Amino acid sequence: MTVVVTTLRNLTSASAPDVPYDIAFADSGIFATFGHAIKKFNTRGGFLTQWANVETSVGFIQQPGGIALSGDTVFVFDELNTQVQIYSKLGVFPLSLGCTG
């Protein structure tokens, strides 16, 4: 829990609050949905990478509602598009389930 609190404290500022919609934990790190992006942190809360934040890109997330992990796969539920976006833990976007709209 300390890592999550520290991560949130580091990512949130008065001028630009950036609070995750959901967080998932793995041995390889922490995955969180922020706005239109998925961000990955190391197990100590340090930022590593992010993806899916460019509106014209494949795998763009309109409104993330949840995140789940299974093996090397990251599942993100996009509430606005009623889709589940599926990524590898490296951010590779192979598949969407559901329909746009």
C-alpha positions as CSV (number, residue, x, y, z in Angstrom):
1,M,0.0,0.0,0.0
2,T,2.9,2.4,0.7
3,V,4.0,2.1,-3.0
4,V,0.5,3.0,-4.2
5,V,0.3,6.0,-1.9
6,T,3.8,7.2,-2.9
7,T,3.0,6.8,-6.6
8,L,-0.2,8.7,-6.3
9,R,1.5,11.5,-4.3
10,N,4.3,11.7,-7.0
11,L,1.8,11.9,-9.9
12,T,-0.7,14.3,-8.4
13,S,-0.1,18.1,-8.3
14,A,-2.4,21.0,-7.6
15,S,-2.0,22.3,-11.1
16,A,-2.5,19.0,-12.9
17,P,-4.1,16.2,-10.9
18,D,-3.5,12.8,-12.5
19,V,-5.3,10.2,-10.5
20,P,-5.7,6.6,-11.8
21,Y,-9.1,5.1,-12.6
22,D,-7.9,1.6,-11.6
23,I,-4.7,-0.1,-10.5
24,A,-3.4,-3.7,-11.1
25,F,-0.4,-5.3,-9.5
26,A,2.1,-7.8,-10.9
27,D,5.5,-9.1,-9.9
28,S,6.9,-7.1,-12.8
29,G,5.3,-3.8,-11.7
30,I,2.2,-1.8,-11.2
31,F,-0.2,-1.0,-14.1
32,A,-2.7,1.9,-13.9
33,T,-5.2,3.6,-16.1
34,F,-4.9,7.4,-16.3
35,G,-7.1,9.4,-18.7
36,H,-6.5,7.9,-22.1
37,A,-3.3,6.1,-21.1
38,I,-2.0,3.0,-19.4
39,K,1.0,3.7,-17.3
40,K,3.5,1.1,-15.9
41,F,5.5,1.7,-12.7
42,N,8.2,-0.5,-11.1
43,T,7.4,-2.2,-7.8
44,R,8.8,0.9,-5.9
45,G,6.4,3.3,-7.7
46,G,8.9,4.7,-10.3
47,F,7.4,5.5,-13.7
48,L,8.6,3.2,-16.5
49,T,6.4,3.7,-19.6
50,Q,2.9,4.5,-20.9
51,W,0.9,3.7,-24.0
52,A,-2.5,4.1,-25.7
53,N,-2.7,7.8,-25.2
54,V,-2.7,9.1,-28.8
55,E,-6.3,9.5,-30.0
56,T,-5.5,8.5,-33.6
57,S,-3.5,5.4,-32.6
58,V,-4.8,1.8,-32.7
59,G,-5.8,0.8,-29.2
60,F,-6.8,4.3,-28.1
61,I,-8.9,4.2,-24.9
62,Q,-11.7,6.8,-24.6
63,Q,-12.6,6.2,-20.9
64,P,-10.9,3.4,-19.0
65,G,-13.0,1.9,-16.3
66,G,-10.9,-1.0,-15.1
67,I,-7.7,-2.9,-15.6
68,A,-6.8,-6.6,-15.0
69,L,-3.8,-8.7,-15.6
70,S,-3.4,-12.4,-16.6
71,G,0.0,-13.8,-17.4
72,D,1.6,-11.4,-19.9
73,T,-1.7,-9.8,-20.9
74,V,-3.2,-6.5,-19.8
75,F,-7.0,-6.1,-20.1
76,V,-8.5,-2.6,-20.0
77,F,-12.2,-2.0,-20.1
78,D,-13.1,1.1,-22.2
79,E,-16.5,2.3,-20.8
80,L,-17.2,4.8,-23.6
81,N,-16.4,2.4,-26.4
82,T,-17.9,-0.6,-24.6
83,Q,-14.8,-2.6,-25.5
84,V,-12.1,-4.5,-23.7
85,Q,-8.7,-3.5,-25.1
86,I,-6.1,-6.2,-24.8
87,Y,-2.3,-5.4,-24.6
88,S,0.9,-7.2,-23.8
89,K,2.7,-6.0,-20.7
90,L,5.1,-4.2,-23.1
91,G,2.2,-2.2,-24.5
92,V,1.7,-4.1,-27.8
93,F,-2.0,-3.9,-28.9
94,P,-3.1,-7.1,-30.4
95,L,-6.9,-7.2,-30.0
96,S,-10.2,-5.4,-29.0
97,L,-13.3,-7.3,-27.8
98,G,-16.7,-5.6,-28.1
99,C,-18.1,-2.9,-30.4
100,T,-17.3,0.7,-30.8
101,G,-20.1,3.1,-29.8
